[in-house]
């Protein structure tokens, strides 16, 4: 989004964002105080970037300016050389600058293949500023202008420099799954949303927040009979097991009694299934577990509980909705899905 703010600087939406949040759209780390008090949609976009920073993806500093000729690149206020803006790296020099909005073209002179600084000070640099001037001059001497007509923005998290949602999603998943210290395999199933894949992976790692740490209410909120754990909430609880029995029966399977958290959501069955049927069954298992957990949270926070027929119906509806939209090369009939789901993906 930061790239779009600059690359589409003449568009109406970009002008509005800049008028509200400043020339960098509020993405800079030292953004104006007015941003923190704003609660608009754009504030949520910027906050999302901060959350990515917290998991080790420096999203808000990943957009960099490429100085083609330097005519539209701020020398001091944009990241175009190094990994931070020069006003932060060379603070003493910046205080002496006569023109704080000077461009790269204003401050760099190219003679042959060598670049050097062209300065305009309020007074001559002394002391620390003189030391900073030497370091900055060395940086500039090795700088090479790109052989392009003008300046542009790029994203440094991909080799192409082009931002895409898919590339960011892949990086987020890589960071999340890098914490898989128990070496639990992660299943990639394109028949269900990413959030369901992440949920099932966390479930198999036992990384869902249960109430076992809340000493005042450690019992399962659904059955109120046993201490709550991930295994209990998703499988062993009598309410959860009722859902699993109906789901298994819907698919014509009978081995639900052997279900365990370690084997759940893998799509494995004693029945002979084709690869597509196995993937669809895994999708249904993942959806079932996700909805059981969602029901558990509804009980805790809203005091709402399924009955098992309602639960089965929601599993059928949601799995049909997600699978039918994602499966390629075939159309799934709703009535057939209810009566014989295996034949739908034969």
N, C-alpha and C positions, 0 to 999 in steps of 0.2 A: 504493500500500500504506500510506503514512503516513496518508492520508486515512481509510482503513478502520480503522487502529489507533485513531483518535480518534472517528470517527463510529459505530463499533461498540464503543465503550469498555466496554459492559456484557457483551459476549460473552466466553465462556471463553477463546477463542484470544487476544483482545486483552489480557485480564488477564494471561495467561501471558507474552506478549511484553513487556508493560510491567514485569512483575516481574523479568524477566531483563535488559532493556535500558534501563529507565528510562521516565519518563512519555511521552516522545516516540518510543518504540520504537527508539532508537538512531540516528535519522536526523539529529539535530542534529550540527553540525560539531564540537562539543566533547563528543562522547559519552564515557561512562566508559571507563576503560582496560580494564575487563573485556571490553568488546566486541571489542577487537583480539585478544584471546587466544582468543575463542570461534570454533569452526569449524563451527557448525551451519548449517542451511539458511537461517535468517534472516540470518546474516552474509553469505551469498552474495547475498541480495536487496539488502542495503545496499551491498555492494561493486559490484554492477551499477550502482547509482545513481552511485557515484563514477566509474566508467568513463564514464558518460554525461557527467558534469561535464567529463571530460578532452577530449571532442570538442566542447565548447561548448554543451552542453545542461545548464543548472543544475538538474538533476533534484531533488537533495536539498534544495534551497531553494525549490522551486516549489510547495510545498503551504503555503497560508496560512490563517490563522484569520480568519473573518468575525465580528466582534463584533456580534451581534444586540442583546443587552442587556448583554453583558459579564459575565454571572453565572458562566460556566464558562471564561472565557478568562484565562489568567495574564497579568497586566499586564507583568511583567518577562521572563518565560521563553518566551513564544510570539510568533511574528511575526503581529501583528494590525494594525500601523500601520507604514508605511515598508517597508523591505526587509530588516530584521534585527531580532532581539529587542532590547528596550530595555536589558536588562542589559549587552549588549555595546556598545551605542551610547552609553549614559550610565553608565559604570562608576563614576564618583565618586558619583553619586546612589544607585546600587544599593547601595554600601557603607554608606550612611546609612539605608537602608530598614529599618524595624522589623519588617516582615512580608514576607519575601521571596516568599511564595506568594500575595500579594495579587492579587485579580482586577481586571479592568478596571472592573467595577462598584464595587469598593472604592475605586479611585483616581480616578474621574472623576465629577464632579457636573454634571448638566445643568440649566441654568437657562434656560428658554425654548429658543432655538435655539443657545445658547452652551454649550460644554463647558469646564470648568476643572478643575484638579487638586485632589484632596483628599489631603493628604500626612500621613504619620506617620513622623517622623524619630527616630533615636537621638540626634541633636544637630542644631542648625541648620546648613544648608548654608553653606559659606564657600568663597572662592577658586574653584577650577575647578568644584566642585559647584554653586556659585551660577550660573556661566555655563551649565552644562548644564541647570539648572533653567529658565532663561529660554528656551533652545532647545526643550526638551521642552514647556513651557507653550504656546509658539507652535504646535507640532504638534497639541497637544490641542485648542486653541481652534478649529482648522479641522476637527476630526474630526466625522464624522456617523455616528451609530448607524444601522444598517440597520433598516428597519421589519419585523422578523421576530420571532417569539416567542423564539427562543434563538440560541445561537452555533453555528456550523458551520464545516466545513473545505472548502476548494475548491482547485482546481489552476489556477495562473495561466498555464499554457501554452495554454489554450484559452479562447475568449471565453465559453463556457458555464460554465467553472469545473469541468466534470466530467471526471474521468480515465477514459480508455479505452485499452486496449492498442493499438487501431488508430491512435488519434491519436498515441500515442507512437511507434509504428512509422513513421508518416508523417514525423514530425519527425526521427527518426534517419536515414531515407533522404534527407531534404532536406539534412541536414548532410553525409552521406557524399557525395552526388552534387554538392554545392556545390564540392567539390574537383576537379571534372571540367574542369580547365583546358585540356585538349586538345580539348574539345568533342566527345567521342565520344558518340554518341547512346545513351541508355539505353532498353533494350527492356523494356516491362512485359508480362509473360506470366503470366496467372493460372492456367496449367496446370502450373506448376512452383513449388516453394517459393521464398521470398524469398532464401534463402541461395544458391540456384543463380543467380538473377538477379544478385546482387551479385558472385558468383564470375565470371560471364561478362563483366560490365562491367569488373572489375579485370583480367581476362585481356586484353581488347581495349585497355586502357590500359597493358599491360605492367607491371602492378603486382602481380605474383605473385613471391614470394621464390624465386629460383633460386640455384644455387651458383656463378654466375659470379664472385661476390665472394670465394669461398673458394678461395684460390690453391692449396691442397693437393688439391682435388678438384673441378675446374671441368668435368669431363666429365659428360655425361648419365649418370645412374645406371642407366638402362634399357638403353641400347645401348653406352655406354662408347666411342663413336666420335667424337662432336663436342662442342664446348663447349656447355654447357647455356644455353638462353635460353627465354623463354616460348613463342616460335614453335616452337623445336625440341621442347620437352617436350610441347606439346599437339598438334602437327601433323607436323612434319618428321621426328621420330624414327621409325625403321622400326617400332617397337612401337606407337606411337600411330597411324601410318598404316595398319597392319594392322587396327586397330580401326575406323578411319574407313571403310576399304574394305568391311568386313563390314556396318557400319551402313548405308552408302549402298546396298550390294547388297540388303540387307533391304528397303529402301524402293523398290528398282527404279531407283535413280539411278546414273549412270556417270561424272559429272564430278568425282569426288573429287580428281583430279590438279590441279585448279585451286584447291583449297581454300587459303585464306590466313588468317592471324590477323586481318587487317582485316575479312574478310568472314564469318568464322566466327560462328556463333550468331545469325545474322540471319534464318534461316528462308527464305532466298531460293533458288529453284531454277529451272532452265531449263524444268521441267515446269509445265504449267498446273495450279495448285492453287487450291482455294477458300480464302477467308480462314481458315476453321477448319482446313483441312488444312495451310495454311502455318504457322499458330500451333502446331499439333501437331508439325510437322516442326522448327520452331525449338526447341520444348521438347525434342525428342529430341536435337538437336544440342547444346543446353546440357547436358543430362544426360550425354551422351557425353563432352564436354570435362571436366565436373566429375569423372566417374569415372576418366578418364585421369589427371587430376591427383591424385586420391585414390590411384590405383595407384602413381604416381610417389612419393608420400609413404610409402606402405606399403613400397616397396622400400628407401627410404633409412632409415626408422626401425625397420622390422620384418623387413627382408630377405625380403619376400613379393612375388611377381610373378604377374600374370595370365598365362594363355596366351590367345590371341585368341578361341577359342570361349567360354571363361569370361567374357571381357570383353563379348562380344556378348550373352550370356545375361543378364549383370547390367544392361546398358543396357536390354534388353527388359523385364526384370522391374521395374526402378525407374521407367522411363518409363511403363509400364502402370499401376503403382501410383499414381503422382502424377497422371497425366492422367485416368485413369478416376475418381479421387475428385473431381477438380475440374471436369471437363467437365459441362455442364448439359444436361438434356433428352434424354440418350441413354445407353444401356448398351453398353459395349465388351466384346465377346467375346474371351476370352484366346486361344483358338486362332486366331481370325481376325486378332488383333493380331500373332501370330507369322508368319502366312502372307501377309497382305495388309493392312498397317497403314493404307494410304491409304484403303481402302474402309471401314475402321472409323469414319473421321471424314468420310465423303463428305457 
